[in-house]
Amino acid sequence: MRPLQARIDLDALRDNYRLACERAPGASAMAVLKANAYGHGAVSCARALAPLAPAMALASLEEGRELRAAGIDCPLVLLEGFFEADEIDEAVDNGYWCVLHSHWQVEALLVALRARPGRRPPVLIKCDSGMHRLGFFPDEARSVCRRLMAHPDVGRCTLMTHFATADTADDAQLRHQMAVVEALRVDLDMPACFANSPATLSAPRSHAEWVRPGIMLYGANPLERDHPDHDRFASRLRPVMTLESRVIAVRELGVGEPVGYGARFVTERPTRVGVVACGYGDGYDRHAPDGTPVLVNGQRTGLIGRISMDMLTVDLSDIPGADVGARVTLWGRDENGGHLAVDEVARWCDTIPYTLLTGVLPRVPRRYYHHHDDEHGGDDSSRTP
Ligand SMILES: Cc1ncc(COP(=O)(O)O)c(C=O)c1O
């Protein structure tokens, strides 16, 4: 069997969720499980969190169908609402809470509810408080909220917004966005849901009735490195995914020898090259430069040469004993307790942990662990964690 796998630690996932709850003690936390739980496997992650999380948040009804089919019965929040009016009945009848960000959605929802009154679905009304992606401008949001709160066919209305810069050290925009939605919330006297992971960890004034942690559940640090709270939570966030493989071949090269496509890397010393079963066809970032860290048998070394579709190459020269079969950790926690943060690999690749985690492709088997190394292998859809 190809040795590449993504090991998913469901205890770590639950601990990270508990950290979100601890940081926002007055709020309920909806677990953001969109994009296949940020690449970790939505069904297994949802099952692991179901006893803890009162609601989960997704990007589409299609994502929700998978969870409903697996028996997840908590409210499922559609963060962009429905995309077409013909999704509304399925959403309302199956316990989804729709975000409403556009006038056409409000009108289409009211038409559908009028046709079959009495269902009174909860909705979240999204205010564009400054990110300028989705939502109603504040004055529009005020009138949409007033209208829906007074409407007999609509259930509980929650005010929602999304922060553009909660992860950064400069808090000027966060303070501006907060001021906008706080004024609305007080004026309208309604429940609210504002905070993503960085705000859940470090902006307590934003917590309100609900928080929406995503990336922190998976153990990546949502705060930028120069954020004053970055180090405070680093040790509390437990990595959930370990992407690991093995060395499948070793080459001994002299000085001046190129390695891999494009001959990007050329040896400057006698070099032992380890070929590892993992490539961009698995989702590993092809832009990873020479030197991007990996762990081989628990020891740090670096990539050399371009990433291929199914393989990548690492420098084994300083890791005596590392041979065919040596264990390679691309990110996460290795067997010896060593840790290579996905955040660090992301920095090398000039990207963010979100893209690395969501980018792990379906051909990489996910293997699920919980409760002291009890293992549940194989593909996510068929296993009960
Ligand atoms: C609307 C919304 N809420 C919450 C989240 C979770 O954000 P994070 O993963 O940064 O916690 C996202 C993520 O993209 C989002 O789009």
Ligand as a Chemical Component Dictionary entry (heavy atoms), coordinates in Angstrom:
data_LIG
# 
_chem_comp.id                   LIG 
_chem_comp.type                 NON-POLYMER 
_chem_comp.pdbx_formal_charge   0 
_chem_comp.three_letter_code    LIG 
# 
loop_
_chem_comp_atom.comp_id 
_chem_comp_atom.atom_id 
_chem_comp_atom.alt_atom_id 
_chem_comp_atom.type_symbol 
_chem_comp_atom.charge 
_chem_comp_atom.model_Cartn_x 
_chem_comp_atom.model_Cartn_y 
_chem_comp_atom.model_Cartn_z 
_chem_comp_atom.pdbx_ordinal 
LIG C1 C1 C 0 -18.693 33.241 7.419  1  
LIG C2 C2 C 0 -17.598 32.491 8.088  2  
LIG N1 N1 N 0 -17.660 32.288 9.408  3  
LIG C3 C3 C 0 -16.694 31.620 10.067 4  
LIG C4 C4 C 0 -15.611 31.114 9.404  5  
LIG C5 C5 C 0 -14.532 30.413 10.181 6  
LIG O1 O1 O 0 -13.358 31.152 10.088 7  
LIG P1 P1 P 0 -12.011 30.632 10.747 8  
LIG O2 O2 O 0 -11.681 29.353 10.063 9  
LIG O3 O3 O 0 -11.019 31.693 10.462 10 
LIG O4 O4 O 0 -12.315 30.426 12.177 11 
LIG C6 C6 C 0 -15.501 31.296 8.027  12 
LIG C7 C7 C 0 -14.337 30.773 7.318  13 
LIG O5 O5 O 0 -13.992 31.061 6.222  14 
LIG C8 C8 C 0 -16.538 32.003 7.343  15 
LIG O6 O6 O 0 -16.469 32.213 6.024  16 
# 
loop_
_chem_comp_bond.comp_id 
_chem_comp_bond.atom_id_1 
_chem_comp_bond.atom_id_2 
_chem_comp_bond.value_order 
_chem_comp_bond.pdbx_ordinal 
LIG C1 C2 SING 1  
LIG C2 N1 SING 2  
LIG C2 C8 DOUB 3  
LIG N1 C3 DOUB 4  
LIG C3 C4 SING 5  
LIG C4 C5 SING 6  
LIG C4 C6 DOUB 7  
LIG C5 O1 SING 8  
LIG O1 P1 SING 9  
LIG P1 O2 DOUB 10 
LIG P1 O3 SING 11 
LIG P1 O4 SING 12 
LIG C6 C7 SING 13 
LIG C6 C8 SING 14 
LIG C7 O5 DOUB 15 
LIG C8 O6 SING 16 
# 
